[in-house]
């Protein structure tokens, strides 16, 4: 009966030890939930901004956790940790200094609420907050301003990112979005 690293037994799991083939020395990280991205196909190149497109979709399709008046909160499709959120203004601007005082205030308010919700739902021990301004500064999507809210836990560091450049994310994005959206207070000012 196969066992996990912590001794958990999996009676229905099939051991690969007796299967045909020659072991190649690689460990396998099984991620069957990612088949949705494969079946969807590659994103066609173009000038469409994902942060401008997201609000035109349903919250479930876009993984939007909350919609404000001037900005919204969305899950990062490539999260550093489970619950990694982005606070994004609706207006297509590239840098923080282009935001209006009202947008800055709402981005700040939504960030605070995101921290409270993640503390409640995911029991986060801390947070990394940040904005990468421009491609040279590490912005993956440099043309549209967004702030990262990354929940952290005392036990979230392991060898995967260092040795294998891999992050193990324990929960599905849709599941996390549903939990955060349900816990979001009726007014983000609460």
Secondary structure as UniProt FT lines:
FT   STRAND          2..3
FT   TURN            5..6
FT   STRAND          9..10
FT   TURN            11..12
FT   TURN            17..18
FT   HELIX           32..34
FT   HELIX           35..40
FT   HELIX           50..53
FT   HELIX           54..56
FT   HELIX           59..62
FT   STRAND          64..67
FT   STRAND          71..75
FT   TURN            77..78
FT   TURN            82..83
FT   STRAND          85..89
FT   HELIX           96..98
FT   HELIX           101..122
FT   STRAND          126..130
FT   HELIX           135..137
FT   TURN            142..143
FT   STRAND          147..152
FT   TURN            154..155
FT   HELIX           160..164
FT   HELIX           173..183
FT   TURN            188..189
//
